[in-house]
């Protein structure tokens, strides 16, 4: 009886631990805030200030490659890359070519691959 219960449990654990690949769904949120200000000199005219922000973030995990945490808010992107050993290999902004050059090539290629897949 114990073999019937333990054997599928062991097989399930071995198969489940061999590789995990998880892509969190892309989260896109748009925030709009509206503010109205009345001019003290011209009461008949109102001015409107419209602030709009765009935010995208996603997390990707692969037991062989590591983890990527990407966030973009108002065209300002940041990345945290962790290798398969659990070491943080990059954590910072990626808005310029100089900043992108500091990201390890393997992680940058993986990020570009994920972005292409998500844009389809």
C-alpha positions in Angstrom: 0.0 0.0 0.0 2.9 2.4 0.8 4.5 1.8 -2.6 1.3 2.7 -4.4 1.2 6.1 -2.6 4.9 6.9 -2.4 5.9 5.9 -6.0 3.7 8.5 -7.8 4.6 11.1 -5.2 8.4 10.6 -5.9 7.8 10.5 -9.7 5.8 13.8 -9.4 8.5 15.5 -7.4 11.3 14.4 -9.7 9.4 15.5 -12.8 8.3 18.8 -11.2 11.8 19.7 -9.9 13.7 19.0 -13.2 12.8 22.3 -14.9 10.4 25.1 -14.2 9.8 27.9 -16.7 7.4 30.6 -15.7 6.4 33.7 -17.5 4.2 36.0 -15.5 1.5 37.6 -17.7 2.4 41.0 -19.0 0.9 43.6 -16.7 0.0 46.8 -18.4 -1.7 49.5 -16.5 -2.6 53.0 -17.6 -3.2 55.6 -15.0 -4.8 58.9 -15.8 -5.2 61.7 -13.4 -7.1 64.8 -14.2 -6.7 68.1 -12.4 -8.7 71.2 -13.0 -7.4 74.6 -12.0 -9.4 77.8 -12.2 -7.6 80.9 -13.1 -7.9 83.6 -10.5 -7.6 86.3 -13.2 -9.9 84.7 -15.7 -12.8 82.9 -14.0 -14.5 82.2 -17.3 -11.6 80.0 -18.5 -10.5 76.8 -16.9 -7.2 75.1 -17.6 -6.8 71.3 -17.5 -3.7 69.5 -16.7 -3.6 65.9 -17.9 -1.0 63.5 -16.6 -0.8 60.1 -18.2 1.6 57.3 -17.1 2.2 54.0 -18.7 3.7 51.0 -16.8 4.7 47.6 -18.0 6.3 44.9 -15.8 7.0 41.2 -16.1 9.0 38.5 -14.3 10.5 35.5 -16.1 12.0 32.5 -14.3 13.9 29.6 -15.8 15.8 27.1 -13.7 18.6 26.9 -16.3 18.9 30.6 -17.1 17.9 32.4 -13.9 15.3 35.2 -13.4 14.5 38.5 -15.1 12.5 41.3 -13.4 11.7 44.0 -15.9 9.8 47.3 -15.2 9.1 50.2 -17.5 7.3 53.3 -16.4 6.9 56.4 -18.6 9.7 55.1 -20.9 12.1 54.6 -18.1 13.1 50.9 -18.0 14.9 49.0 -15.2 16.0 45.4 -15.0 17.1 43.0 -12.3 18.8 39.9 -13.7 19.7 36.9 -11.5 21.7 34.0 -12.9 20.9 30.3 -12.3 23.1 30.2 -9.2 21.0 32.9 -7.5 23.5 35.7 -7.9 22.3 39.2 -9.0 24.3 39.9 -12.1 22.6 43.2 -13.0 20.3 45.6 -11.2 19.6 49.0 -12.6 18.3 51.2 -15.3 18.6 50.2 -19.0 17.7 53.5 -20.8 20.9 54.2 -22.6 23.4 52.2 -24.7 26.0 52.7 -21.9 23.6 51.2 -19.3 22.7 48.3 -21.7 26.3 47.5 -22.2 26.6 46.6 -18.5 24.0 43.9 -18.8 25.5 40.4 -19.4 25.0 39.4 -23.0 23.2 36.2 -22.1 20.6 38.1 -20.0 20.2 40.8 -22.6 19.5 38.3 -25.3 17.0 36.5 -23.1 15.3 39.8 -22.3 15.0 40.7 -26.0 13.7 37.2 -26.8 11.0 37.5 -24.1 10.0 41.0 -25.3 9.7 39.7 -28.9 7.5 36.8 -27.7 5.3 39.1 -25.7 4.8 41.6 -28.5 3.4 38.9 -30.8 
